[in-house]
């Protein structure tokens, strides 16, 4: 195996609201929760999804370089 996905980070205007949806969808509990970010993780903490607040958030619009993708794989 070459690599393994450890974390997905998603930029958004309201981390708590978006995390609530994915918390139910993925059955992952919140392990960190602040006004600027929320982290969901499995029980071992080896796979996480993080939602981070971005001021002036504008949804991506492909292929417009002025509105780039807003998620990162780590």
SEGUDO-479955 format. One record per residue (C-alpha): residue in one letter; x, y, z. Coordinates in steps of 0.5 Angstrom, whole numbers, plus 500, padded with zeros to 3 digits. Layout:
<sites>
+--------+-----+-----+-----+
| residu |  c1 |  c2 |  c3 |
+--------+-----+-----+-----+
|      A |   X |   Y |   Z |
...
+--------+-----+-----+-----+
</sites>
This chain:
<sites>
+--------+-----+-----+-----+
| residu |  c1 |  c2 |  c3 |
+--------+-----+-----+-----+
|      X | 500 | 500 | 500 |
|      X | 503 | 507 | 498 |
|      X | 499 | 511 | 503 |
|      X | 493 | 512 | 507 |
|      X | 488 | 517 | 508 |
|      X | 488 | 520 | 515 |
|      X | 484 | 527 | 514 |
|      X | 479 | 531 | 510 |
|      X | 479 | 538 | 511 |
|      X | 473 | 542 | 509 |
|      X | 472 | 550 | 508 |
|      X | 466 | 552 | 510 |
|      X | 462 | 558 | 513 |
|      X | 459 | 555 | 519 |
|      X | 463 | 549 | 521 |
|      X | 458 | 546 | 527 |
|      X | 452 | 546 | 522 |
|      X | 456 | 542 | 517 |
|      X | 459 | 538 | 522 |
|      X | 452 | 536 | 524 |
|      X | 450 | 533 | 518 |
|      X | 456 | 529 | 517 |
|      X | 456 | 527 | 524 |
|      X | 449 | 523 | 523 |
|      X | 451 | 521 | 516 |
|      X | 458 | 518 | 518 |
|      X | 456 | 516 | 525 |
|      X | 463 | 519 | 527 |
|      X | 463 | 523 | 534 |
|      X | 465 | 530 | 535 |
|      X | 472 | 530 | 538 |
|      X | 474 | 537 | 538 |
|      X | 469 | 543 | 537 |
|      X | 470 | 550 | 537 |
|      X | 467 | 556 | 534 |
|      X | 472 | 556 | 528 |
|      X | 473 | 548 | 527 |
|      X | 469 | 542 | 528 |
|      X | 473 | 535 | 528 |
|      X | 469 | 528 | 527 |
|      X | 474 | 522 | 528 |
|      X | 473 | 514 | 529 |
|      X | 474 | 511 | 535 |
|      X | 481 | 510 | 534 |
|      X | 482 | 517 | 532 |
|      X | 486 | 515 | 525 |
|      X | 481 | 518 | 521 |
|      X | 478 | 525 | 521 |
|      X | 474 | 530 | 518 |
|      X | 475 | 537 | 520 |
|      X | 470 | 543 | 518 |
|      X | 474 | 549 | 518 |
|      X | 471 | 556 | 518 |
|      X | 473 | 561 | 513 |
|      X | 471 | 568 | 513 |
|      X | 468 | 571 | 506 |
|      X | 467 | 564 | 504 |
|      X | 465 | 563 | 497 |
|      X | 463 | 556 | 494 |
|      X | 468 | 553 | 489 |
|      X | 466 | 554 | 482 |
|      X | 470 | 550 | 477 |
|      X | 474 | 551 | 473 |
|      X | 474 | 559 | 475 |
|      X | 481 | 560 | 479 |
|      X | 478 | 566 | 483 |
|      X | 474 | 561 | 486 |
|      X | 479 | 555 | 488 |
|      X | 477 | 548 | 491 |
|      X | 476 | 548 | 498 |
|      X | 478 | 541 | 501 |
|      X | 484 | 538 | 503 |
|      X | 486 | 531 | 503 |
|      X | 492 | 529 | 508 |
+--------+-----+-----+-----+
</sites>
